[in-house]
Amino acid sequence: MFQVLDHANVVYTGELSQTTQYVIEHYGNSLDEAIRSGIRIMYADPLRHLNQAGEALLGSTVPAFWKPAEEWELD
């Protein structure tokens, strides 16, 4: 899914061809003109939001990082 952003506000969500068509119809006759005026098309990863919700459900919003290595372990 892709989102059309008009100065940080989501105004449309759809597939890439649908979002480009929306931009052309609502913001001018070319994508270049729309992008120069501040319109952005952004890829929206639906799984990213599910991961954040799952972390909040489990009570952990801090990502799990590898345990840092001690200097003596690197030699």
C-alpha positions in Angstrom: 0.0 0.0 0.0 1.1 3.5 -0.7 0.0 6.8 0.9 -0.3 10.3 -0.6 1.0 12.9 1.8 0.0 16.5 1.5 2.4 18.3 3.8 2.5 15.4 6.3 -1.3 14.7 6.2 -2.4 11.4 4.6 -5.0 12.3 1.9 -5.2 9.0 0.0 -4.2 5.3 0.4 -4.0 2.7 -2.3 -1.8 0.8 -4.7 1.0 2.6 -6.6 -0.9 3.1 -9.8 -4.0 4.4 -7.9 -2.0 6.8 -5.9 -0.2 8.2 -8.9 -3.5 8.6 -10.7 -4.9 10.4 -7.6 -2.0 12.8 -7.5 -2.3 13.6 -11.3 -6.1 14.2 -11.0 -6.0 16.3 -7.8 -2.7 18.2 -7.9 -1.9 19.0 -11.5 -1.1 17.4 -14.8 2.3 15.9 -13.9 3.9 14.1 -10.9 6.9 16.4 -11.1 4.8 19.5 -10.4 3.0 17.9 -7.6 6.2 16.7 -5.9 7.7 20.2 -6.2 4.7 21.6 -4.5 5.2 19.3 -1.4 3.1 16.2 -2.3 4.8 12.9 -1.4 4.0 9.3 -2.2 5.1 7.0 0.6 5.2 3.2 0.9 3.1 2.1 4.0 4.3 -1.2 5.4 1.3 -2.8 7.0 3.4 -5.3 9.0 5.3 -2.5 10.7 2.2 -1.3 12.5 1.4 -4.9 13.6 4.8 -5.2 15.1 4.4 -2.0 17.1 1.0 -3.1 18.3 2.3 -6.4 19.4 5.2 -4.8 21.3 2.7 -2.5 23.0 0.5 -5.4 23.9 3.4 -7.3 25.5 4.5 -4.1 27.4 7.8 -3.6 25.6 8.3 -0.8 23.2 12.1 -1.0 23.3 13.5 -3.0 20.4 15.5 -6.1 21.3 19.2 -5.5 20.5 22.1 -7.9 20.6 23.9 -8.0 23.9 27.0 -5.8 23.6 30.3 -7.7 23.6 32.9 -7.1 26.3 36.3 -6.0 25.0 38.1 -9.1 26.3 35.6 -11.3 24.2 36.7 -9.6 21.0 40.4 -10.6 21.3 
